[in-house]
């Protein structure tokens, strides 16, 4: 691992050196863990591209980048700009940004809710310059409030799962547990600390974590690249799990619980998350392991009463046919290269298709509890989770 890897890790760097200037940069997560490269975001279209191309990912992080990019754009508007000529013109301008940014990753409800907060700030008055500053500050707040929220939910979830396992006699009082997670839900996916990975970090801080298990999460390898980087940086005992070995792992008795993040949660507890979450939930149910969804209240979609209507993003076939990594043999040792692992026809011909959804939906009946910064909502006897209790 590169000695330049940031510790603690972060996904976004923000500063406002003057009232009329915001600087914004992100770490290119497609290059991690072997290369840490920061690049500047200087416009809303650049933010859209970074979100769409997964240079930044994780529902809270992409929501923060989206709103910060709007704030950056607004403070730089010159006084003579046509967009400041009237409150109507200004609202139309900001609304255009919000509509555009939402198209980058429509499954992640955090993005939509964060943009709705900007729309709410547009109604703060009729003076254009005062409203502009309200929108700017709201965009910054979306980012700045994330860390404290993550630490709260991590603490709630860690204490809940420990108490549950002790009560059921699955661990002795004060005993350690091992937890499996999917994808990456740490500092790189948020503004800091993380959600499900934050829960694992909290268990480690409490001295109650035996080992963290994490899936590779192909095809982008968010687990083997990003979660691995975060856990090794923090020196947390861990083990990478091949995506196809989750059932075998649970069958071995090595893990006590599963904790995942979320991109969208219905009011019943049904959860859209990174592909591979549903199968982990199915297996956890079979082996009677608690399955926790750890996410901020902004991930809960108050308009959804089931997971059936959650849009599932289909990713390009090429992502599953190629892999990028550090060269370990040959002339370019130490550099990075992209290689194709599938035959040339795969993903290019209609008769050789690729099924590559970005997310799947876990039914509420497989979710033991939903954890937010406001507490824990457990699944009831009816097979649903009343997430309204933690909104």
N, C-alpha and C positions, 0 to 999 in steps of 0.2 A: 504493500500500500504506500502511496506517496506520502512523504513526510510533511507535505504542504496541506494535507487534508485538514479542514477547519475543525477546531474543537473548542466549544461545542459547535456542532454543525448548524447551518442555517440555510434557508432557501432564498431569502430576499434581503437585500440591503436597501434601506431607505434613509434619506436625509432631506431636510428642507433648510438649506443654508441661508436662504433669504425668503421673504414672503412671496416673491415672484419666481422662485425656482425650486423644483424638486428633482433630486437625483435618485435614480432607481436602477438596480441591477439584480440579476438572478444568477444562481449557479446552474450551469448547463447539466441537468441530471442525466442526459443521454451519454455523457462522457464519464460519469462516476462509475466505479470508485477509483479508476486508475489515473484520471486527470481531473484536476479541479480548475475549471475555467469559468470566470465570471464574465458576463457580458451585459452591456447597458441596454435598458429599455427606455426609449425616448419618445414613443408615441403609442397611441391606442392600437393601431394595426400591428405594431411590433409585439405588444402584449398578447393580442389575439393569436398571432402566429406561434408564440412561445407556448401558449396554453394548448392550442390545437395540435402542435407537433410534439407535445409532451417534453419540451425542454424543462418545463415545470409541471408538476402533477401533485395530486393530493387535493381533495375538495377544498379544505380551508386555505391552502396556499394559493391556489389559482383564483379563488374569490378575492383574496388580498391583493394579488397582482392586478386583477381587473379593476378594482376600485382605486387602487393607488395610481394606475395609469390614467384614469379619468381625472383624478386630483392633479396629477402632473400636467396634464393638458390644460386644465382650466386656469391654473395659476399663471401659465405662460401666455394666455390670451392677451394681446395688446389692447390698450384702452380704446383704440378706434375700431376694434373688431366688430363686424356685423352681428356676431353672435351675442354681443353685449348691448346691442342697440335697444332691445326691449326685453322684458321678462318672458314674453311669448317666444321670441327668437332664441333666448338662452335655454328655455325648457326644451324646445324642439331639438336643439343641438345636443344637449345631454341625453335626451331620450334616444337619439340616434346612436350615440355611443353605447348605451345600455343594450339596445336591441342587437347591435352588432356583436358585442362581446359575449352575449348569451349563446350565440350560435357556435362558439368555439368548442364547448363541451356541455351539451344540453342535459346529460344525465345527472350531473352534479348540481343538486338543488341549492347547495351553499352559494354557488355562483348567482343563481337567480334571486335568492333572498338578499344577498349583498347588493345586487344592482337595484332591487326594490328599495333598499335603504337610501340609496342615492336619489331615487325618484321621490321618496318621502321628504328628503331634505329640500327638494325643489319647491315644495309647498310651504316653506318656512316664512315666506313673505312676498312682497312685490318689488322690493328694491333689488335690482339685478346684482349689484356688487355684494350686498349682504347675503343674498341667496347663494351666490357663487362661493363665498367663504364657508357657508353652511355645508354645501355639497363637498367641498374640498376636505373639511374637517371630518365629515362622515366617512369619506373614503379612507382617510388615515386611521380612523377609529376601528374600522373593520379589521385592519391589520394589527393595531396595537393591543387590542383587547384579547387576542387569541391565546397568548401564552398562559395568562392566569386562568382562563377558562379550561384549558387543557390540563393544567395541574389539578384543578378541582375535580374534573371527571376521572382522572387517573386515580386519585385518592379514593373517591367513592367506589370505583370498580374494584380496586385492589382489596379494600376492606370487605366489600360484599362477598367476593368469591372466596376469600379466606374464611369468613364466618360461615358460609354455606358448606364448604368442604369439611370444616371442623364439626359443624352440627350434624352432618351426615355420617361422621365417623370415617371419612376417607383420608384424613390426615390427623395426626395428633395435635393437640393444642400447641400453637407456636411453631408447628412444622413448616417445612418449605414445600413449594409446589413448582411444577413445570407447566409452562403455558405455550400453546401453539398460536401463531398468528399468520396472517395471509397478507401478501403485498408489502407495502411500506406505509406506515402510519406514524412516523416519528417526526423529528424536527424538519426533515426535508419535505414532508407532506403538509406542514403547518407553518405557523410563524414561530414555533418553538415548543419543545417538550414532547408533543405528540398526543395522539388519542389512544388507540389500542397499544401501540408501542410505549406510550406514556404510562399506561397501566403496568406494563412489564418493568419499565424503569422504576416505577414507584415500589413495586414488590422488591426489586433489588435494593432500593434505598432502605426499605424496612427490614432487610435481612431475611426475607421470606421467599426469595426466588432460588430455586434449584438450578433451572436452566430454561432459556428461551429457545423455542423451536420456531423456525420460520420457513415457509415454502419458497421455492425458487421464484414462483409467479412468472412463468413464461407467458408471452414471448419476449417481453421487454425486461424480464429478470429483475423486477423491482425488489424482490426479496434477496436474491443472490448478489445484486449490486448495491442496493441502497440500504436495506435493513441490515445486511451484513456489515456495511460500512459504519452504520450508526452503532451497532452492538459492539463491534471491535474497537471503535473509538472510545466507547464508554467502558470497555473491558468487562462486559456482562457475559457470563457463561452462556454459550449458545450452540445451536446445531442447525445447519441448513438441511432442509428436507426436500428431496425430489418431489415434484408435484404429484407424481403417480404413487408415492410411497406413504401418503397421509393415512390411508386405511391401515397399512402395516404398522405404522408408528403407534396409532391408537390401540391397535390390537395388542401391542407389546406392553401396554400399561405405562409407557414412559411419560405421558402427559396427563394432567389433572383437569385442564380446562382449555377452552379456545376463546381468544379475544380478537375481534376484527374491528375495522373501522366501517365507514359507510359513506356512500355518495348521495343516497336518498333513502329516507325512512318514511313509510306510510304510517297513518295513525294507529294501525293495528300492530305495528312492529315489523311488518314485512320490510325487508331491507335489500336495496340494490348496492352491491359492492363489487370490487374487482373480481373478475372471472376466477373461479376456483373456490369462492366463498360458499356457494350452495353445496358443493360436494363435501366440504369440510363440515358443514352444519349437519348434513345427512349422517355422516359417519359419527359425529359427536353424539347425535341423538341415539344411534345404535349402541354406542358404548357408554351411554348415560353420563356424558361429560357436560358440564355447564358451557353454554355457548353465549358469549357476551358480545353485544354490539356497542362500541364505545364511540360516541360522536357528539358534537355540539348540538344544541337545540336548533341551530340554523340548518341542520341536515334534515330535520323533520319537516315534511311537506304537509301542511294543514289541509290541503285540498285532496289528498289521497287517502282513500279508505281501504285500499288493497294495493298489492304490488303489481297487479295485472296491467296497469296503464303506464308504468314507468318506462320511458323510452330507453332502449338498450342500444348503445353506440356500436356499430360494426366497424372495426378497425381495418385498415388496408391489408391485403393478403401479404404484401412484401414484408411486413413486420414479423410474420411467422416463418418466413423463408430465409431470412438473413439474421446474422447475429454479429454483434460488435464486441471486441475485447482487446486485451493487451497481447501483443505478439511475444511469444516466449521462445521461439526457435526461428532460425534463419537470419537473413541480413538485417531485418528491421526490428530486432529484439528491443523491447521497451516501448515501442510505438504502439498505436492502436490501428486496427484494421477491421473492415467489415467483410465477412465471408458468407457465401450462400451455402445453406445446409440441405436444401431441397432441390430436386431436379428442376431444370429450367422451365419445364411446362407447368409446374405447380404454381397456381395463383395467376397464371397468364392465359391459360386455356379454359374454356367453359367446362370441359370434361375433367379438369384437374383443379377443382375449386379448393378454397381454404375457408374454413369456418373460424372466424377470429373475433368474437364479440368482446368488447372491453369489460363488460359487467355481466353478472347474473343476479337473479332475485331469489333471496332466501325467504320462504314463507314464514309467517309469524309463528306457526306451530313449532318451528325448529329453533326459535330464539328464546333462550332462557331469560334474558334480561336486556333492556336497553339502558345504557348509562350515559347521562349527560352531565353538564356542569351543575345541574340542579338536583341530581340524585339518581336513584335507581328505580326503574319500573320493571317488575317481574311479570312473567307470563302467567295469566290467570287460568282458571280451570276451563274456560271456554276456548283455550288455545290461542288467545291473542294477548298482546302487551298493550296496556293502556298508556301510551306515550304522552297523552295529554297531562298526566300527573307529573311529568318532568319537563314540561314546556316552560 
